[in-house]
Amino acid sequence: MGGLGWRSRLNVIFILGIIFALSCPITQAARILVVPADGSHWINMKILMEELHLRGHNMTVLCYSANWYIKERPDLYETILVQAQENIEAPSRKEAMETFVQMSLDRLQNGHTPWGNIMLQIQMLMFLYNYHRIYQNFNMAIFENKTLLNQFENANFDLILADPLFGTGPMLAYYLKVPLVYNIRWPINGEAHFLTAPSPLSYVPLTGSLLTDKMDFLQRTKNVIHSLYEHLISEFLMYPLYNEICHRYLGPDTDIKSILLRADVWLMRVDFVFEFPRPTMPNIVYIGGFQCKPARPLEAEFEEFAQSSGKHGLVVMSLGSIVDSLPMEIAMKIAEALSQIPQKVIWRYDGETPPNIGNNTLLAKWIPQNDLLGHPNTRAFVSHGGTNGIYEAIYHGVPVIGMPLFFDQFDNLIRLESRGAAKVINIATMHSTDLLQALNEVLNGASYGDNMKRLSALHRDQLELPMERAVFWVEYVARHKGAGHLRSESHRLPWYAYYCVDVMIFLLSVLLLLTVLVVGTLKKLCRIVCRKKQKIH
């Protein structure tokens, strides 16, 4: 361009700018109503919201005033807090988690007997049922508040981004007639695939069954029984709570299951590097590991400690964002085992300090987990098996010693163990020597690290980043005001039509009728032939 005049240069730059602008997708700022769930679910949602905010989208968060984690962030989103009348006293976060941890430990300790397992299952079920009842007050408070509903209608939201754990987002989307996108792994009960996608029980294990995709006859029987149990819980315990609200506020012909299935796109926090292969649907978009990112430099305290680990390296331990502490007896067993390894240990822990804590162990109320897992000195991760931590471990190629407590943690670790990248132990019944043996096996055995590095390579080898995929589909739904063309009509079918039971009954009836006609005709012909023979004789 050296020989061109300044006018010609400006023209060239202008034309290049137009070409560049036309080559980029045009995305207008969308008005998004975000309806999250609390706890670790909120951590996932906030990460996605931060990326949407960078793209210029405007977000409003609707949440329960009694939430634990969701705080006001005017720089990121507008907050609408709903105060609900409590018919059931909502426990504090600390009380709830202490109760839940103790129930889980009892289950792990006593669940080996059939009766003990049944009683603990009932206790766990009632605990969850009461939480759903608490959130029904939240849902009713929203639909009883006409001023709030008018505010939503006047806001003209382009879509609702929801975690459907308590049904609020899907019901609001139906009421407001707004496109709906899920950030999901769990709907009201069970795993999301089982609600919307074909799920052959011969090779698709239910969450909680502790099975893999390779099942013998007895395991398939167990999987079927588990499926029936989940179905009964959903249809007769959980869904009726929500159906009452649907009938009252959304119309007598509505039900929560059909409303849940109306979502345009399901952003599923799953990656088949980790999950067992299974059938899926066109409106399910897989974003497993979308929260993972390269490690950032550590704060001085953590970096100094990590560097002091020398050739032996570092072990990171965390039981997640919900469980801050453990019963002292178990904490002391863990501390004893950790004190006997040559590695340095950073343990996220907010309880009473175990008296036998080793000099090699640093306790911290909070840790930069992703950055620690991505540190070059990190050799292993002691984890409860939460989804976020598992994907971060896969992303950074760090093998896992698993100590599951509740929910999907058992199944997450079984999936990782089946791929040779984790060692799982029972935290309730273990001795310190059990944990020490598991640590030595994972730290000193090359196979665990090699297998996890292979999973990491597979997970990273994608055409686009999971976060890019998530943001694209949110914007896609906003641009096109829904994605109904991707949604299966299966949710409109009654169960007998879905499984073609009526067709099979019809075909069997036709076959039976034809058989009766043929047999009847043959009998009649035989009688005619017999009469003719008698006349001849």
C-alpha positions as CSV (number, residue, x, y, z in Angstrom):
1,M,0.0,0.0,0.0
2,G,3.1,2.2,-0.1
3,G,2.2,3.7,-3.5
4,L,-1.4,4.5,-2.6
5,G,-2.7,7.9,-1.5
6,W,-4.3,8.4,1.9
7,R,-7.8,8.4,0.3
8,S,-7.1,5.1,-1.4
9,R,-5.7,3.7,1.8
10,L,-8.9,4.7,3.7
11,N,-11.0,3.1,1.0
12,V,-9.1,-0.2,1.3
13,I,-9.3,-0.2,5.1
14,F,-13.0,0.6,4.9
15,I,-13.6,-2.3,2.4
16,L,-11.6,-4.7,4.6
17,G,-13.5,-3.6,7.6
18,I,-16.8,-4.4,5.9
19,I,-15.6,-7.8,4.8
20,F,-14.4,-8.6,8.3
21,A,-17.7,-7.4,9.8
22,L,-19.8,-9.5,7.3
23,S,-17.7,-12.6,8.1
24,C,-18.6,-12.3,11.8
25,P,-21.9,-13.6,13.2
26,I,-24.2,-10.7,14.2
27,T,-25.4,-11.2,17.7
28,Q,-27.6,-8.7,19.4
29,A,-27.5,-8.3,23.2
30,A,-30.1,-10.8,24.5
31,R,-32.3,-10.2,27.6
32,I,-31.9,-13.4,29.6
33,L,-33.7,-14.4,32.8
34,V,-31.5,-16.8,34.7
35,V,-33.2,-19.2,37.1
36,P,-30.4,-21.2,38.9
37,A,-30.2,-23.8,41.6
38,D,-28.0,-23.2,44.6
39,G,-24.8,-24.9,45.7
40,S,-22.4,-26.3,43.1
41,H,-25.1,-25.9,40.5
42,W,-24.7,-22.1,40.9
43,I,-21.0,-22.3,40.4
44,N,-21.6,-23.9,37.0
45,M,-24.2,-21.3,36.1
46,K,-22.1,-18.3,37.2
47,I,-19.2,-19.4,35.0
48,L,-21.5,-19.6,31.9
49,M,-23.1,-16.2,32.9
50,E,-19.7,-14.6,33.1
51,E,-19.0,-15.6,29.5
52,L,-22.4,-14.4,28.3
53,H,-21.7,-11.1,30.0
54,L,-18.5,-10.7,28.1
55,R,-20.5,-11.2,24.9
56,G,-22.7,-8.2,25.9
57,H,-25.9,-10.0,27.0
58,N,-28.0,-8.6,29.8
59,M,-29.0,-11.0,32.6
60,T,-31.4,-11.0,35.5
61,V,-31.1,-13.6,38.2
62,L,-34.2,-14.9,40.0
63,C,-33.4,-16.6,43.3
64,Y,-34.8,-17.6,46.6
65,S,-34.0,-15.2,49.5
66,A,-32.8,-18.2,51.6
67,N,-30.1,-19.2,49.2
68,W,-26.6,-20.1,50.3
69,Y,-24.3,-19.0,47.5
70,I,-26.1,-16.6,45.2
71,K,-25.0,-13.0,46.0
72,E,-25.9,-9.7,44.4
73,R,-23.5,-8.8,41.6
74,P,-24.6,-5.5,39.9
75,D,-21.6,-5.6,37.6
76,L,-22.7,-9.0,36.2
77,Y,-26.4,-9.3,36.6
78,E,-29.5,-7.8,38.1
79,T,-30.9,-9.7,41.1
80,I,-34.5,-10.4,42.0
81,L,-34.9,-12.0,45.5
82,V,-38.2,-13.7,46.3
83,Q,-39.1,-14.1,49.9
84,A,-41.2,-17.2,50.4
85,Q,-43.5,-18.1,53.3
86,E,-41.9,-21.0,55.1
87,N,-44.3,-23.8,56.0
88,I,-41.2,-26.0,56.6
89,E,-38.3,-24.5,58.4
90,A,-35.3,-24.2,56.0
91,P,-32.1,-25.5,57.7
92,S,-29.0,-23.4,57.5
93,R,-26.3,-24.4,55.1
94,K,-24.1,-25.7,58.0
95,E,-27.0,-27.7,59.6
96,A,-28.1,-29.1,56.3
97,M,-24.7,-30.3,55.2
98,E,-23.8,-31.7,58.6
99,T,-27.1,-33.7,58.5
100,F,-26.4,-34.8,55.0
101,V,-22.8,-35.8,55.6
102,Q,-23.8,-37.9,58.6
103,M,-26.6,-39.6,56.7
104,S,-24.2,-40.4,53.9
105,L,-21.6,-41.8,56.3
106,D,-24.3,-44.0,58.0
107,R,-25.3,-45.2,54.5
108,L,-21.7,-46.1,53.7
109,Q,-21.2,-47.8,57.0
110,N,-24.5,-49.7,57.4
111,G,-25.7,-50.0,53.8
112,H,-24.2,-53.4,53.3
113,T,-27.2,-55.0,55.1
114,P,-30.5,-55.0,53.1
115,W,-32.6,-53.5,55.9
116,G,-30.0,-50.9,56.8
117,N,-29.8,-49.8,53.2
118,I,-33.6,-49.6,52.9
119,M,-33.9,-47.4,56.0
120,L,-31.1,-45.1,54.9
121,Q,-32.7,-44.8,51.4
122,I,-35.9,-43.8,53.0
123,Q,-34.2,-41.2,55.2
124,M,-32.3,-39.8,52.2
125,L,-35.5,-39.7,50.1
126,M,-37.5,-37.8,52.8
127,F,-34.6,-35.3,53.2
128,L,-34.8,-34.5,49.5
129,Y,-38.6,-34.6,49.4
130,N,-38.6,-31.9,52.2
131,Y,-36.2,-29.7,50.2
132,H,-38.6,-29.9,47.2
133,R,-41.4,-29.0,49.5
134,I,-39.5,-25.9,50.7
135,Y,-39.0,-24.8,47.1
136,Q,-42.7,-25.2,46.3
137,N,-43.2,-22.2,48.6
138,F,-40.7,-20.3,46.4
139,N,-42.6,-21.3,43.3
140,M,-45.9,-20.4,44.7
141,A,-44.6,-17.0,45.9
142,I,-43.6,-16.2,42.4
143,F,-46.9,-17.1,40.8
144,E,-48.9,-15.4,43.5
145,N,-46.9,-12.1,43.0
146,K,-48.8,-10.5,40.1
147,T,-46.5,-7.4,40.3
148,L,-43.5,-9.6,39.7
149,L,-45.2,-11.5,36.9
150,N,-46.1,-8.2,35.2
151,Q,-42.4,-7.1,35.6
152,F,-41.3,-10.3,33.8
153,E,-43.8,-9.8,31.0
154,N,-42.8,-6.1,30.5
155,A,-39.1,-7.1,30.5
156,N,-39.7,-9.0,27.2
157,F,-37.0,-11.5,27.9
158,D,-35.5,-13.2,24.8
159,L,-35.0,-16.5,26.7
160,I,-34.9,-18.2,30.1
161,L,-31.6,-19.9,31.1
162,A,-32.5,-22.4,33.8
163,D,-31.3,-25.2,36.0
164,P,-34.5,-27.2,36.3
165,L,-33.7,-28.9,39.6
166,F,-36.7,-27.3,41.3
167,G,-38.9,-26.7,38.2
168,T,-39.1,-22.9,38.6
169,G,-37.5,-22.0,35.2
170,P,-39.5,-24.4,33.1
171,M,-42.8,-23.3,34.7
172,L,-42.0,-19.6,34.2
173,A,-41.0,-20.2,30.5
174,Y,-44.3,-21.9,29.9
175,Y,-46.2,-19.1,31.6
176,L,-44.3,-16.3,29.8
177,K,-44.2,-18.2,26.5
178,V,-40.4,-17.6,26.3
179,P,-37.8,-19.9,24.8
180,L,-36.1,-22.1,27.3
181,V,-32.4,-23.3,27.6
182,Y,-31.2,-25.7,30.3
183,N,-27.9,-25.8,32.0
184,I,-28.5,-29.3,33.2
185,R,-27.4,-32.6,34.5
186,W,-30.2,-33.2,37.0
187,P,-33.9,-32.3,36.6
188,I,-36.3,-32.8,39.5
189,N,-35.5,-36.4,39.9
190,G,-32.9,-38.6,38.3
191,E,-30.4,-37.9,35.5
192,A,-31.6,-35.7,32.6
193,H,-31.0,-38.2,29.8
194,F,-33.6,-40.6,31.3
195,L,-36.2,-37.9,31.0
196,T,-35.7,-37.0,27.3
197,A,-33.6,-39.6,25.5
198,P,-34.1,-43.3,24.7
199,S,-32.3,-45.2,27.5
200,P,-32.0,-48.9,27.0
201,L,-31.5,-50.5,30.4
202,S,-29.4,-53.3,28.9
203,Y,-26.3,-51.0,28.6
204,V,-27.3,-47.6,30.1
205,P,-26.8,-47.7,33.8
206,L,-29.0,-45.5,36.0
207,T,-27.2,-43.1,38.3
208,G,-27.1,-44.6,41.7
209,S,-27.0,-48.2,40.4
210,L,-23.2,-48.2,40.7
211,L,-23.0,-50.1,37.4
212,T,-21.0,-49.7,34.2
213,D,-22.2,-50.1,30.6
214,K,-21.0,-53.8,30.7
215,M,-23.7,-55.6,32.6
216,D,-24.4,-59.3,33.1
217,F,-27.9,-60.8,33.7
218,L,-28.1,-60.0,37.4
219,Q,-26.7,-56.5,36.9
220,R,-29.3,-55.8,34.2
221,T,-32.0,-57.1,36.5
222,K,-30.7,-54.7,39.2
223,N,-30.7,-51.8,36.7
224,V,-34.3,-52.5,35.7
225,I,-35.4,-52.7,39.4
226,H,-33.6,-49.4,40.0
227,S,-35.3,-47.9,37.0
228,L,-38.7,-48.9,38.3
229,Y,-37.9,-47.5,41.7
230,E,-36.8,-44.1,40.2
231,H,-40.0,-44.1,38.1
232,L,-42.2,-44.7,41.1
233,I,-40.4,-42.0,43.1
234,S,-40.9,-39.5,40.3
235,E,-44.5,-40.3,39.5
236,F,-45.9,-40.7,43.0
237,L,-43.7,-38.5,45.2
238,M,-41.9,-35.7,43.4
239,Y,-44.0,-34.8,40.3
240,P,-47.3,-34.5,42.3
241,L,-45.7,-31.6,44.3
242,Y,-45.2,-29.7,41.1
243,N,-48.3,-30.9,39.3
244,E,-50.4,-29.2,42.0
245,I,-48.7,-25.8,41.2
246,C,-49.0,-26.4,37.4
247,H,-52.7,-27.1,37.7
248,R,-53.3,-24.1,39.9
249,Y,-51.3,-21.5,37.9
250,L,-50.6,-22.9,34.4
251,G,-53.8,-24.7,33.6
252,P,-55.6,-27.9,34.5
253,D,-54.3,-29.8,31.5
254,T,-50.6,-29.2,32.3
255,D,-48.2,-31.4,34.2
256,I,-44.6,-30.9,35.2
257,K,-43.1,-33.7,33.1
258,S,-44.4,-32.3,29.8
259,I,-43.4,-28.8,30.9
260,L,-39.8,-30.0,31.6
261,L,-39.6,-31.6,28.2
262,R,-40.5,-28.4,26.4
263,A,-37.0,-26.9,26.6
264,D,-35.6,-25.9,23.3
265,V,-31.9,-26.8,24.1
266,W,-30.4,-28.9,26.8
267,L,-26.8,-27.8,27.6
268,M,-25.7,-31.1,29.2
269,R,-22.7,-31.1,31.5
270,V,-21.4,-34.3,30.1
271,D,-18.5,-35.4,27.9
272,F,-18.4,-39.0,26.5
273,V,-14.7,-39.2,27.3
274,F,-16.0,-39.6,30.8
275,E,-19.6,-40.7,30.4
276,F,-20.6,-44.1,29.0
277,P,-21.9,-44.0,25.3
278,R,-25.6,-43.9,25.0
279,P,-28.5,-42.7,22.7
280,T,-29.1,-38.9,22.6
281,M,-31.4,-36.3,21.0
282,P,-30.7,-33.4,18.5
283,N,-31.4,-30.7,21.1
284,I,-28.9,-32.0,23.6
285,V,-25.6,-30.1,23.4
286,Y,-22.7,-31.6,25.4
287,I,-20.6,-29.1,27.4
288,G,-18.9,-31.3,29.9
289,G,-15.8,-29.6,31.3
290,F,-16.9,-26.1,30.1
291,Q,-15.8,-24.6,33.4
292,C,-12.2,-25.9,32.9
293,K,-9.5,-23.4,31.9
294,P,-5.7,-23.2,31.9
295,A,-4.2,-22.7,35.4
296,R,-3.4,-19.2,36.5
297,P,-0.4,-18.3,38.7
298,L,-1.0,-19.1,42.3
299,E,-1.1,-16.7,45.2
300,A,2.3,-16.4,47.0
301,E,1.2,-18.6,49.9
302,F,0.1,-21.5,47.7
303,E,3.0,-21.1,45.2
304,E,5.6,-21.1,47.9
305,F,4.1,-24.3,49.4
306,A,3.8,-26.0,46.0
307,Q,7.4,-25.2,45.1
308,S,8.6,-26.6,48.5
309,S,7.2,-30.0,47.5
310,G,10.4,-30.7,45.5
311,K,10.7,-33.9,43.5
312,H,7.9,-35.7,45.3
313,G,5.3,-33.2,44.2
314,L,2.0,-32.1,45.6
315,V,-1.3,-33.7,46.5
316,V,-4.5,-31.6,46.4
317,M,-7.5,-32.6,48.6
318,S,-11.0,-31.2,48.6
319,L,-14.5,-32.6,49.3
320,G,-16.1,-29.9,47.3
321,S,-17.9,-26.6,47.9
322,I,-20.6,-28.0,50.1
323,V,-18.7,-30.2,52.6
324,D,-16.5,-28.0,54.7
325,S,-15.6,-30.5,57.4
326,L,-15.9,-34.1,58.6
327,P,-16.4,-35.9,61.9
328,M,-13.2,-35.7,63.8
329,E,-12.7,-39.5,63.8
330,I,-12.6,-39.6,60.0
331,A,-10.6,-36.3,59.8
332,M,-7.9,-37.8,62.0
333,K,-7.7,-41.0,59.9
334,I,-7.2,-38.8,56.8
335,A,-4.6,-36.6,58.5
336,E,-2.7,-39.7,59.7
337,A,-2.5,-41.1,56.2
338,L,-1.5,-37.8,54.6
339,S,1.3,-37.3,57.1
340,Q,3.0,-40.5,56.0
341,I,3.5,-39.7,52.3
342,P,6.6,-37.7,51.1
343,Q,4.4,-35.3,49.1
344,K,3.2,-32.0,50.3
345,V,-0.6,-31.8,50.7
346,I,-3.0,-28.9,50.4
347,W,-6.3,-29.8,52.0
348,R,-9.4,-27.6,51.7
349,Y,-10.9,-27.9,55.2
350,D,-12.9,-25.6,57.4
351,G,-13.5,-27.7,60.5
352,E,-11.7,-28.2,63.8
353,T,-8.0,-29.0,63.0
354,P,-7.1,-32.7,63.6
355,P,-4.5,-32.9,66.4
356,N,-2.4,-35.3,64.3
357,I,-2.1,-33.2,61.2
358,G,1.3,-33.6,59.6
359,N,3.9,-31.0,58.9
360,N,3.5,-31.7,55.2
361,T,-0.1,-30.7,55.2
362,L,-1.5,-27.2,54.7
363,L,-5.2,-26.7,55.7
364,A,-7.0,-23.9,53.9
365,K,-10.7,-22.8,54.1
366,W,-10.6,-22.1,50.3
367,I,-8.3,-23.2,47.6
368,P,-7.9,-22.2,43.9
369,Q,-8.7,-25.8,42.9
370,N,-8.4,-25.5,39.1
371,D,-5.1,-23.6,39.4
372,L,-3.7,-26.1,41.9
373,L,-4.7,-29.1,39.7
374,G,-3.0,-27.4,36.8
375,H,0.3,-26.8,38.7
376,P,3.2,-28.8,37.2
377,N,4.0,-30.2,40.7
378,T,0.6,-31.7,41.4
379,R,0.7,-35.5,41.4
380,A,-2.8,-36.6,42.6
381,F,-6.2,-35.3,43.6
382,V,-8.1,-36.6,46.7
383,S,-11.7,-35.9,45.8
384,H,-15.3,-36.6,46.8
385,G,-16.1,-37.1,43.1
386,G,-18.1,-34.0,42.3
387,T,-18.6,-33.3,38.6
388,N,-16.7,-30.0,38.6
389,G,-13.6,-31.4,40.3
390,I,-13.7,-34.6,38.2
391,Y,-13.7,-32.6,34.9
392,E,-10.9,-30.3,36.2
393,A,-8.8,-33.4,37.1
394,I,-9.4,-34.8,33.6
395,Y,-8.6,-31.5,31.9
396,H,-5.3,-31.2,33.8
397,G,-4.5,-35.0,33.6
398,V,-4.3,-35.5,37.4
399,P,-5.3,-39.0,38.7
400,V,-7.9,-39.3,41.5
401,I,-8.3,-41.0,44.9
402,G,-12.0,-41.0,45.3
403,M,-14.0,-40.8,48.6
404,P,-17.6,-40.4,47.5
405,L,-20.3,-39.2,49.9
406,F,-23.6,-38.7,48.1
407,F,-25.6,-38.1,44.9
408,D,-23.8,-38.8,41.6
409,Q,-20.3,-38.9,43.3
410,F,-20.3,-42.7,43.4
411,D,-21.2,-43.0,39.7
412,N,-18.7,-40.3,38.7
413,L,-15.9,-42.2,40.4
414,I,-17.0,-45.6,39.1
415,R,-16.8,-44.1,35.6
416,L,-13.3,-42.8,36.2
417,E,-12.2,-46.0,38.0
418,S,-13.5,-48.1,35.1
419,R,-11.0,-46.2,32.9
420,G,-8.1,-46.9,35.2
421,A,-7.7,-43.2,36.2
422,A,-9.0,-43.4,39.8
423,K,-8.9,-45.5,43.0
424,V,-12.1,-45.4,45.1
425,I,-12.3,-46.1,48.8
426,N,-15.1,-46.1,51.4
427,I,-14.6,-43.0,53.6
428,A,-16.9,-44.3,56.4
429,T,-15.2,-47.7,56.9
430,M,-11.6,-47.0,55.9
431,H,-8.6,-47.1,58.2
432,S,-5.7,-44.7,57.7
433,T,-3.8,-47.6,56.2
434,D,-6.5,-48.0,53.4
435,L,-6.1,-44.4,52.4
436,L,-2.3,-44.6,52.6
437,Q,-2.3,-47.7,50.4
438,A,-4.5,-46.0,47.8
439,L,-2.3,-42.9,47.8
440,N,0.9,-44.9,47.3
441,E,-0.8,-47.0,44.6
442,V,-1.9,-43.9,42.6
443,L,1.2,-41.8,43.2
444,N,3.7,-44.6,42.5
445,G,1.8,-46.6,39.9
446,A,2.4,-45.2,36.4
447,S,-0.9,-46.6,35.0
448,Y,-3.2,-44.1,36.8
449,G,-1.3,-41.1,35.7
450,D,-1.0,-42.4,32.1
451,N,-4.7,-43.3,31.9
452,M,-5.7,-39.8,33.1
453,K,-3.3,-38.1,30.7
454,R,-5.0,-40.1,27.9
455,L,-8.4,-39.0,29.0
456,S,-7.1,-35.4,29.2
457,A,-5.8,-35.6,25.6
458,L,-9.1,-36.9,24.4
459,H,-11.1,-34.3,26.3
460,R,-9.0,-31.4,24.9
461,D,-9.0,-32.7,21.3
462,Q,-12.3,-31.0,20.2
463,L,-13.3,-28.9,17.3
464,E,-14.5,-26.1,19.6
465,L,-14.3,-25.5,23.3
466,P,-17.3,-26.7,25.4
467,M,-17.8,-23.1,26.6
468,E,-17.9,-21.8,23.0
469,R,-20.5,-24.5,22.2
470,A,-22.6,-23.5,25.2
471,V,-22.6,-19.8,24.4
472,F,-23.4,-20.4,20.7
473,W,-26.5,-22.4,21.5
474,V,-27.8,-19.8,24.0
475,E,-27.3,-17.2,21.3
476,Y,-28.9,-19.5,18.7
477,V,-32.1,-19.9,20.7
478,A,-32.2,-16.1,21.3
479,R,-31.6,-15.3,17.6
480,H,-34.3,-17.7,16.3
481,K,-36.7,-17.3,19.2
482,G,-36.6,-21.0,20.1
483,A,-35.4,-24.2,18.6
484,G,-38.6,-26.2,18.3
485,H,-37.4,-28.0,15.2
486,L,-34.9,-29.8,17.3
487,R,-37.4,-30.9,20.0
488,S,-38.8,-34.4,19.8
489,E,-42.6,-34.8,19.9
490,S,-42.2,-37.8,22.2
491,H,-43.3,-35.8,25.2
492,R,-46.8,-35.4,23.7
493,L,-47.2,-39.2,23.5
494,P,-48.7,-41.3,26.4
495,W,-46.5,-44.1,27.5
496,Y,-48.5,-46.8,25.7
497,A,-48.1,-44.9,22.4
498,Y,-44.4,-44.1,23.0
499,Y,-43.6,-47.8,23.4
500,C,-46.2,-48.8,20.7
501,V,-48.1,-51.0,23.2
502,D,-51.3,-50.1,21.4
503,V,-49.8,-51.0,18.0
504,M,-48.6,-54.3,19.4
505,I,-52.0,-55.1,20.9
506,F,-53.6,-54.2,17.6
507,L,-51.2,-56.4,15.6
508,L,-51.6,-59.3,18.0
509,S,-55.4,-58.9,17.8
510,V,-55.3,-59.0,14.0
511,L,-53.0,-62.0,14.1
512,L,-55.2,-63.8,16.6
513,L,-58.3,-63.0,14.5
514,L,-56.6,-64.3,11.3
515,T,-55.6,-67.4,13.2
516,V,-59.1,-68.0,14.5
517,L,-60.5,-67.4,10.9
518,V,-57.9,-69.8,9.3
519,V,-58.5,-72.5,12.0
520,G,-62.2,-72.1,11.7
521,T,-62.1,-72.3,7.9
522,L,-59.9,-75.4,8.0
523,K,-62.3,-77.1,10.5
524,K,-65.3,-76.3,8.3
525,L,-63.5,-77.6,5.2
526,C,-62.6,-80.8,7.1
527,R,-66.2,-81.3,8.1
528,I,-67.4,-80.8,4.5
529,V,-64.8,-83.3,3.2
530,C,-65.7,-85.8,5.9
531,R,-69.4,-85.6,5.0
532,K,-68.7,-86.1,1.3
533,K,-66.7,-89.2,2.1
534,Q,-69.5,-90.6,4.3
535,K,-72.0,-90.1,1.4
536,I,-69.7,-91.9,-1.0
537,H,-69.4,-94.9,1.3
